[in-house]
Amino acid sequence: MCGIVGAVAERNVVPILIEGLRRLEYRGYDSAGMAILADGNISRVRRVGKVVQLQKALEKTPTSGGTGISHTRWATHGAPNEANAHPHMSGSNIAIIHNGIIENYEELREDLKKNGYEFTSDTDTEVVAHRVDLHRKKSDDIVEAVRKTVAELEGAYALVVMSADDPEKLVLARQGCPVVIGLGIDENFIASDVAALLPVTRKFQFLDEGDVALVERKNVTIWDENGNAVERAVKESELSADAAERGNFRHFMQKEIHEQPEAVARALSERIVNGKVLDAAFGPNANEVLDKTKGVHIIACGTSYHAGLVARYWIEQMCRIPCMVEIASEYRYRSPVVSDGTLFVTISQSGETADTLAALRMAKNLGYVATLTICNVPESSMVRESELAMMTNAGPEIGVASTKAFTTQLTVLALLTIVIARRMGLEEKQERALVTQLTDLPGLIQQTLVMDSSIELLAKHFADKHHALFLGRGVQNPVAMEGALKLKEISYIHAEAYAAGELKHGPLALVDEDMPVVAVAPDDELFKKLKSNLQEVRARGGELYVFADPRVQFGERQGIHTMRMPALIQDFQAPILYTVPLQLLAYHVAVLKGTDIDQPRNLAKSVTVE
């Protein structure tokens, strides 16, 4: 979670660090801080709250220097206060920033107390600062001090260490948390994410697990976990510096909802030729893996998990092979039984989700036919560690609540369904028809976005509510789950999703005039069943808000508010298209409630800790 930015340059790095933190604020915004090394002294500024509070403090007390580190925090150990804010220091000599969790920090803390160290925070990070200082006193080599420290650590971390005795040097260590090195001309940078450094460089190096790096103004030296000097490939990012800007939109979430036609088009681009999905789109030798696939096991978290649930319906219906979907944090702590020919699929926007990444590493020893990741970040750990990878090509998603990540994940999962179904007997004519449904999606999403102003008016009915119920049946049940998640994430309204057929098994007891019930009602084989379920809600005084296909009969009357979807939505398209109005509903409700839409309380974008 937390965002880290570091820089070594001839120029003043303070503006670079502030801009980098601003671009990483989606990773956490409980506090922010900066440490600058100049003239042999480290000056530190920390503030509770968002990066803007740190920026204001720096304006009041200007500081400058060519070497510095900075941090925006999502609190794990210790409350969000200034004492627990990063950077942490040991004396006046060592400053450190950290993303991750040190699991054995209590043991190390007690040992440090015996060595005379005093603690001013409740964090696990301060332990690391003191350990580096302890080892630095025994050696003149800051790199060796860091290496000895990380050898003692259990857990996940990306660490950046700065020493007053070592000007123009930053030492970086990685284990389980993302970090990149940005390469400039006679200046170099460090960050949690490529996007943070796009204003200053397009060239990046990505560290492997266990790497330690010395970042200097003119040089970068990297050692692997065994202490051997290694070269890591230099890659050039294709992202533009303004890709992470809001433009004319009020919020990033709003922008990202409206970017979905283009995002889905990119997810389909260069992956379909003459009405046929290319096997090669999933990576080298994908055809051999797909030929062996007799089952699919999908692992994900949050919104990505909901995408996996939709895919299960598609794969089992069209491919007639078993498909299991699990939450990563549960999968990794049980003993799964793997059937022959099972393809292991991870889904993640960032490619760094800690539980999903751990599940991927665990899966490699369990006998799966191969590992495939569906991801939005080409340079991420999951992409690099999976045998096959399919990029969603959604572009940077800054809003904490995922929108275009979800619809592009569904698009790619639809492509996966088709290439597997082809091997299970899907005829060429049928494949062309399904591909046509997918290529029509960008235009249909654009039509759906026209509902924006009507949904804005509808949102007024939710502004004073405290609870909401979302209903769907079949493949639309995960869509309802995603709609409920969006509403609770950004409006703080308690929202639950249920398969509509489960109403009578408990949830109906909650329904009254103060609990709006939202339903998605496409024209499919389960519509009549859904309609009966909704009548049960209305009979108990519940207010219904139904997003319905224009072809179905669902008369407007008191207590029933019907929003008509664009015409001619087909089954394969429906999960993607019915998601869009639920995103808009959540957005407009949150606007009315005045919440922090892009950075909702207690959350962060990239969950890199368990």
Beta strands, then each sheet from edge to edge (+ up, - down):
strand 1: 3-8
strand 2: 31-38
strand 3: 41-48
strand 4: 67-73
strand 5: 88-90
strand 6: 94-102
strand 7: 155-163
strand 8: 169-175
strand 9: 180-183
strand 10: 188-191
strand 11: 203-206
strand 12: 212-216
strand 13: 220-223
strand 14: 229-230
strand 15: 234-236
strand 16: 272-273
strand 17: 276-277
strand 18: 295-300
strand 19: 323-327
strand 20: 342-348
strand 21: 370-375
strand 22: 388-391
strand 23: 467-472
strand 24: 494-499
strand 25: 517-521
strand 26: 544-548
strand 27: 560-564
sheet 1: 3+ 2- 4+ 1- 10+ 9- 11+ 15-
sheet 2: 5+ 6- 7+ 8- 12+ 13- 14+
sheet 3: 16+ 17-
sheet 4: 19+ 18+ 20+ 21+ 22+
sheet 5: 24+ 23+ 25+ 26+ 27+
end
